[in-house]
Structures are given as structure tokens and as C-alpha cells.
């Protein structure tokens, strides 16, 4: 997990929760309480959503890593390309 993901989790489980806790814990004007709750909730939702989206992208990349084949630039005809792929990379092209 990279640093961005760790920071997102801190935002979700620490900063967003602290903002909401402050709104209910201290005697503040109602407008300030509402703003803190909205900001805390938005922090949790926004960063939680981005964390999930990034994890799904990481998992998709990991699942498809074995499918990626890097081929050299080949300036050959279609029949020759099929032969090269089949012999060198064990890839059979079907149409």
C-alpha cells in the first residue's frame, strides 16, 4: 500500500471522526457544529471512496499483469506476425 492510501485511511478513521467528535463534544455555535459535521462526513466519504477506487485499480492491475506481453515493433505482414508470436511467445492469434 502506498503513502497516498495510508493518508486516505488516516483521513477516514482519524481526521473525519475527530471533526465530528469536536462538533458534538464542545459547546460551539450551531453553525460551527453543522460545518464540522459536514466537513467530517465529507472527509470520510470522499477519502473512503477514493481509497476503495484505488484498491480496485491496484487489484485489477495485479490480476492482469500476467496478461501483458511487450512486443518489439514489428514491421511484418499478418501471416509473419502470427508465426513470430506463435514461435517466440507461444501466442496464437484468432480472429
Secondary structure, 3 states (H helix, E strand, C coil): CCHHHHHHHHHHHHHHHHHHHHHHHCCCCHHHHHHHHHHHHHHHHHHHHHHHHHHHHHHHHHHHHHHCCCCCCCCCCHHHHHHHHHHHHCCCCCC
